[in-house]
Amino acid sequence: MTGTVAILQSLAPNKGAKKRRMRVGRGIGSGKGKTCGRGGKGQTARSGVAIKGFEGGQTPIHRRLPKRGFNNPMAAKVQTVNIWEIENAIESGKLKAGEINNETLKTAGILRGQFDKVKLLAQGDVKSKLSITVDAASESAVKAVEKNGGKVSISGEFQDKKERSEAKTAKNTAARKAAQKKK
């Protein structure tokens, strides 16, 4: 027992491991007296100063790099849901495998925060027969759910996206043909 006490008493940090902080403003003999290493007057001599983005007169990085892109204020906030998240919620009893929509996903705690639309993605394996209503879904997610005997119905703005793009293409070709006939 006495051997361990002796060891505990002799414990000390390595030489040079604990460096004392420089005490500033303690006279000229200390080397950090008067202005305390901050130079003369001015902004940087005062407390609470951080000149953000200032690089000593060199053109700062936020001015050297080019502007790129823009933030669309009208963009829809789309929240994604993977198949594995739905399956985990069903296994834990938070969701029932029957009708699944945005409200049931929110009450189960899968969807959080503010969002405009919900998109279903295909990560994970489908184990149960699902009937899901979402605003958008990837093709692979739709195939995975339907392969297991389920159904994905798309509501809202994204409904029949392919049909709308095909109709738009047909309308454009018809307009082009009409313009050629006029010539």
C-alpha positions in Angstrom: 0.0 0.0 0.0 2.8 2.4 0.8 4.4 1.8 -2.6 1.3 3.1 -4.5 1.1 6.2 -2.3 4.7 7.0 -3.1 4.1 6.7 -6.8 1.0 8.9 -6.6 2.9 11.6 -4.7 5.7 11.6 -7.3 3.5 12.0 -10.3 4.2 15.2 -12.2 3.8 16.5 -15.8 6.7 16.3 -18.1 9.2 19.1 -18.1 8.0 21.9 -20.4 4.5 20.4 -20.7 2.9 23.2 -18.6 3.9 26.6 -19.9 2.8 29.6 -17.8 0.8 32.2 -19.7 2.4 35.6 -20.5 1.2 38.2 -18.0 0.8 41.4 -20.0 0.9 45.0 -18.8 3.4 44.3 -16.0 6.1 46.9 -16.8 8.6 47.4 -19.6 11.0 44.9 -18.1 8.6 42.0 -18.8 8.7 42.6 -22.5 4.9 42.8 -22.7 4.3 46.0 -20.8 2.6 49.3 -21.7 0.7 48.3 -25.0 0.9 44.6 -24.2 2.0 43.5 -27.6 -0.9 45.2 -29.4 1.2 47.9 -31.0 0.0 51.6 -30.9 -3.4 53.0 -31.0 -6.2 52.1 -33.5 -8.9 49.5 -34.0 -6.7 46.4 -33.2 -5.4 47.9 -30.0 -9.0 47.9 -28.6 -10.8 45.0 -27.1 -13.6 43.1 -28.8 -12.2 43.6 -32.3 -12.2 41.1 -35.1 -11.9 42.5 -38.6 -13.7 39.7 -40.3 -12.3 38.9 -43.7 -9.4 41.2 -43.4 -6.2 39.7 -44.7 -3.6 42.4 -44.0 -4.4 44.4 -47.2 -4.3 41.4 -49.5 -7.5 41.0 -51.5 -9.6 38.8 -49.2 -10.7 35.4 -50.3 -14.4 36.4 -50.5 -13.4 39.0 -53.2 -10.9 36.8 -55.0 -13.4 34.0 -55.7 -16.1 34.6 -58.3 -19.8 34.9 -57.5 -21.7 31.8 -58.3 -25.3 30.9 -58.4 -28.2 32.4 -56.5 -30.7 31.5 -53.8 -34.1 31.1 -55.2 -36.6 32.4 -52.6 -39.5 30.7 -54.3 -37.9 27.3 -54.4 -40.0 24.5 -52.7 -38.5 22.9 -49.6 -38.5 19.2 -50.5 -38.0 16.7 -47.7 -36.8 13.2 -48.6 -38.0 10.0 -47.1 -36.2 6.7 -47.7 -38.0 3.3 -47.8 -35.8 2.1 -44.9 -37.1 4.9 -42.7 -40.7 3.8 -43.4 -39.8 0.2 -42.8 -38.1 1.0 -39.4 -41.1 3.0 -38.3 -43.4 0.1 -39.2 -41.2 -2.4 -37.3 -41.1 -0.2 -34.2 -44.9 0.3 -34.3 -44.9 4.0 -35.1 -46.5 3.5 -38.5 -49.1 1.0 -39.8 -48.3 -0.6 -43.2 -51.6 0.5 -44.7 -52.2 4.0 -45.9 -49.1 6.2 -45.5 -49.2 10.0 -46.3 -47.4 13.2 -45.3 -49.5 13.5 -42.1 -48.8 9.9 -40.9 -45.1 10.3 -41.7 -45.1 13.5 -39.6 -46.9 12.0 -36.6 -44.5 9.0 -36.8 -41.6 11.4 -36.4 -40.0 10.6 -39.8 -40.7 14.1 -41.2 -39.6 17.1 -39.0 -39.4 20.8 -39.5 -41.0 22.9 -42.2 -41.3 21.6 -45.8 -43.5 22.1 -48.8 -43.2 18.7 -50.5 -42.2 15.2 -49.6 -40.2 12.9 -52.0 -39.9 9.2 -51.6 -36.4 7.7 -52.3 -35.5 4.0 -52.8 -32.8 3.4 -50.2 -33.5 0.3 -48.2 -35.6 -2.9 -48.8 -39.3 -3.1 -48.9 -40.6 -5.8 -46.6 -44.3 -4.9 -46.2 -47.0 -4.1 -48.6 -47.2 -0.3 -48.6 -49.7 2.2 -50.0 -47.9 5.6 -50.0 -49.2 9.0 -51.1 -46.4 11.6 -51.5 -45.7 14.7 -53.6 -42.9 13.1 -55.6 -41.1 9.7 -55.8 -38.1 8.4 -57.7 -38.7 5.8 -60.3 -36.7 3.2 -58.5 -38.7 3.8 -55.3 -42.0 3.3 -57.2 -40.6 0.1 -58.8 -39.4 -1.2 -55.4 -42.8 -0.6 -53.7 -44.8 -2.0 -56.6 -42.6 -5.1 -56.8 -43.7 -6.0 -53.3 -47.4 -5.5 -54.1 -47.7 -2.0 -52.9 -48.8 1.3 -54.5 -47.3 4.8 -54.7 -49.6 7.6 -55.7 -48.2 11.0 -56.4 -50.2 14.0 -55.5 -49.9 17.7 -56.1 -47.6 19.6 -58.5 -45.4 16.6 -59.5 -48.3 14.4 -60.6 -47.7 12.8 -64.0 -44.5 14.7 -64.6 -43.7 12.6 -67.7 -47.2 13.2 -69.1 -46.9 16.9 -68.7 -43.5 17.0 -70.3 -44.8 14.9 -73.2 -47.8 17.2 -73.6 -45.5 20.2 -73.6 -43.3 18.6 -76.2 -46.3 17.8 -78.4 -47.6 21.3 -78.1 -44.3 22.8 -79.1 -44.0 20.5 -82.1 -47.5 21.5 -83.2 -46.7 25.1 -82.8 -43.5 24.6 -84.9 -45.4 22.8 -87.7 -48.0 25.6 -87.7 -45.3 28.2 -88.0 -43.7 26.3 -90.9 -47.0 26.1 -92.8 -47.4 29.9 -92.5 -44.1 30.3 -94.3 
